[in-house]
Amino acid sequence: MADRIRTGIVGATGYSGVALLEVLVRHPHVELQFATTRQPDLAGEYVHREHPNLLGLTDLKFSLYEPSSSAFAKTNEIILKQAQACDVTFVCVPSGASVNIAKDLMGHNTRIIDTSADFRLRDPARYKEFYGLDHPFPHLLKEYVYGLPELHREEIRKAKYVACPGCNATAMILAAYPLTKLDIFPNLRIVFDIMAGSSEAGAEPTRASHHPERSGVARPYAVKEHRHLAEVRQELGLKSDCVGATMFAIPMVRGVECIGHVFPEKMVDEKDLWKAYRTAYGSEPFVRIRARKTGGPGSLPDVKYVRGSNYCDVGFFLDEDRGRIGVISALDNIIKGDVGNAVQSMNLMLGLDETTRLGDMVPSYLFE
Ligand SMILES: NC(=O)c1ccc[n+]([C@@H]2O[C@H](COP(=O)([O-])OP(=O)(O)OC[C@H]3O[C@@H](n4cnc5c(N)ncnc54)[C@H](OP(=O)(O)O)[C@@H]3O)[C@@H](O)[C@H]2O)c1
């Protein structure tokens, strides 16, 4: 590994891009070499022009990279060469756009960490089903490791290419994963309710994300299927009729609060649940277990206590009278649901302590 890890970000004007800048400008081993945009009027401007919170923290300027336009062939070539030569390129663009960028970067020096969904699913048929597109490079899917360290740590260490999980997928998988170690599995059926913050939808406004439409609501959407369920089924090894979810848009900018309901054929003991969660996460640096019966703040996972950090808090409860197990998780969609997994993966890929920089991000209690 070089003394300094040469990195760059493709898609640095968006929410993932700015969150990654926030983390990387204070990463002790990272040298940020480029941050791209397709917007000609931002090219050559300091990144703090677009992201005012970064004033005084970095002198980095935006570079123009618009691979779909031949009008920018010369500048595209410069960035492409720089990205191909660096140690790690983070690709933070919408699903569907990422795939073409990654293809131009693969096969060169750079490792790639992609925050989109373009390389998360091993089966291209699922990509078509959930993203409505024929995957243009299905043969490349097997080259990517799913970037969730809690499930794939050793594969990530050896990987050159990593596809980071979706934010809701991270919340669902980490909430339910310990159940796969109990004998109620594999006949597990689980339905999640997910309360999601508005930043999940990215920086591009839509009617649904516009403040007057979104503020003060608890609005159900994607009530039966959500794209991230494809990842949950893949990672937990469950069939589609065994995992469902209903999403709620709530008035919160950052955060995912997730609860899964399970009605097992045979009920489990609370001590079995504790054992399963402790076995799965007892030595995980960024997963904390909260499952106190006392009630009140902090007894179960709550977005308020993870926001601004790379923690995913998980917990559970038993509803014996109805034969139900509730599993709960909370995370910051932009950190543990996105660039936190990306940086944790980068640390692993480069042989660093995986908590480097991320361990400094203490949840911000009165944030928001
Ligand atoms: N937001 C979340 O909570 C979250 C969580 C997990 C994963 N992700 C994933 O991370 C990726 C980025 O999400 P985001 O929330 O940052 O989105 P965003 O705020 O909409 O930002 C998208 C970025 O990509 C660039 N871009 C847009 N269309 C492009 C195209 N066709 N070709 C090249 N660049 C393009 C945009 O910049 P310019 O217009 O300046 O070029 C912008 O920098 C997505 O794939 C998303 O699914 C997001």
The ligand as a MOL file (V3000), in Angstrom:
LIG
                    3D

  0  0  0     0  0            999 V3000
M  V30 BEGIN CTAB
M  V30 COUNTS 48 52 0 0 0
M  V30 BEGIN ATOM
M  V30 1 N -28.9010 8.8870 -0.5460 0
M  V30 2 C -28.7720 7.7530 0.1340 0
M  V30 3 O -29.2530 7.6250 1.2880 0
M  V30 4 C -28.0370 6.5790 -0.4710 0
M  V30 5 C -27.7660 5.4750 0.3580 0
M  V30 6 C -27.1170 4.3580 -0.1930 0
M  V30 7 C -26.7570 4.3610 -1.5270 0
M  V30 8 N -27.0410 5.4510 -2.3090 0 CHG=1
M  V30 9 C -26.6630 5.3710 -3.7220 0
M  V30 10 O -25.5610 6.2350 -3.9690 0
M  V30 11 C -25.6740 6.7880 -5.2930 0
M  V30 12 C -25.6540 8.3150 -5.1780 0
M  V30 13 O -26.7770 8.6850 -4.3850 0
M  V30 14 P -27.0210 10.1840 -3.9420 0
M  V30 15 O -28.0600 10.1550 -2.9080 0
M  V30 16 O -25.7410 10.8620 -3.7010 0 CHG=-1
M  V30 17 O -27.6480 10.7790 -5.2850 0
M  V30 18 P -27.6770 12.3010 -5.7420 0
M  V30 19 O -27.6950 13.1660 -4.5370 0
M  V30 20 O -28.7800 12.4050 -6.7240 0
M  V30 21 O -26.2770 12.4970 -6.4840 0
M  V30 22 C -25.9920 11.8480 -7.6940 0
M  V30 23 C -24.6140 12.2770 -8.1840 0
M  V30 24 O -24.3590 11.6550 -9.4400 0
M  V30 25 C -24.1580 12.6380 -10.4580 0
M  V30 26 N -24.9250 12.1500 -11.6120 0
M  V30 27 C -26.2790 12.1310 -11.7370 0
M  V30 28 N -26.6210 11.5120 -12.8950 0
M  V30 29 C -25.4510 11.1150 -13.4750 0
M  V30 30 C -25.1400 10.4410 -14.6970 0
M  V30 31 N -26.1090 10.0530 -15.5570 0
M  V30 32 N -23.8350 10.2060 -14.9940 0
M  V30 33 C -22.8500 10.6110 -14.1470 0
M  V30 34 N -23.0800 11.2700 -12.9860 0
M  V30 35 C -24.3760 11.5070 -12.6490 0
M  V30 36 C -24.6710 13.9530 -9.9030 0
M  V30 37 O -23.8400 15.0050 -10.2020 0
M  V30 38 P -23.7560 16.0880 -11.3460 0
M  V30 39 O -25.1480 16.4050 -11.7850 0
M  V30 40 O -23.0410 17.2180 -10.6830 0
M  V30 41 O -22.9170 15.4090 -12.3850 0
M  V30 42 C -24.4880 13.7610 -8.3940 0
M  V30 43 O -23.1590 14.0910 -8.0130 0
M  V30 44 C -26.9790 6.2520 -5.8870 0
M  V30 45 O -26.7090 5.1820 -6.7310 0
M  V30 46 C -27.7630 5.8080 -4.6640 0
M  V30 47 O -28.6340 4.7480 -4.9510 0
M  V30 48 C -27.6570 6.5640 -1.8090 0
M  V30 END ATOM
M  V30 BEGIN BOND
M  V30 1 1 1 2
M  V30 2 2 2 3
M  V30 3 1 2 4
M  V30 4 1 4 5
M  V30 5 2 4 48
M  V30 6 2 5 6
M  V30 7 1 6 7
M  V30 8 2 7 8
M  V30 9 1 8 9
M  V30 10 1 8 48
M  V30 11 1 9 10
M  V30 12 1 9 46
M  V30 13 1 10 11
M  V30 14 1 11 12
M  V30 15 1 11 44
M  V30 16 1 12 13
M  V30 17 1 13 14
M  V30 18 2 14 15
M  V30 19 1 14 16
M  V30 20 1 14 17
M  V30 21 1 17 18
M  V30 22 2 18 19
M  V30 23 1 18 20
M  V30 24 1 18 21
M  V30 25 1 21 22
M  V30 26 1 22 23
M  V30 27 1 23 24
M  V30 28 1 23 42
M  V30 29 1 24 25
M  V30 30 1 25 26
M  V30 31 1 25 36
M  V30 32 1 26 27
M  V30 33 1 26 35
M  V30 34 2 27 28
M  V30 35 1 28 29
M  V30 36 1 29 30
M  V30 37 2 29 35
M  V30 38 1 30 31
M  V30 39 2 30 32
M  V30 40 1 32 33
M  V30 41 2 33 34
M  V30 42 1 34 35
M  V30 43 1 36 37
M  V30 44 1 36 42
M  V30 45 1 37 38
M  V30 46 2 38 39
M  V30 47 1 38 40
M  V30 48 1 38 41
M  V30 49 1 42 43
M  V30 50 1 44 45
M  V30 51 1 44 46
M  V30 52 1 46 47
M  V30 END BOND
M  V30 END CTAB
M  END
